[in-house]
């Protein structure tokens, strides 16, 4: 059971660090590290579980779905940051073109 709380702690820590990332490359690097950590924790949990009381399959699926949702949200955040940078760049180009034309 302690590995489940460790997994929850990892996901909450990773989501807060990914949400404070300012660039998409930092966010992508954070996601790949977190993926490796998640898989390592999951494998450790399965190896060290009590044979007389194995992890419930629905609990295991819930953990995996939570992580998949987190990974998708992180990827979407990266895409939105990239889009924001592009729109800002276009806006700056338009405002400088307008200023030079006047």
Secondary structure, DSSP 8 states (H G I E B T S, - for coil): -HHHHHHHHHHHHHHHHHHT--SHHHHHHHHHHHHHHHHHHHHHHHHHS-TTS---HHHHHHHHHHHHHHHHHHHHHHHHHHHHHHHHHHHHHHHHHHHHH-
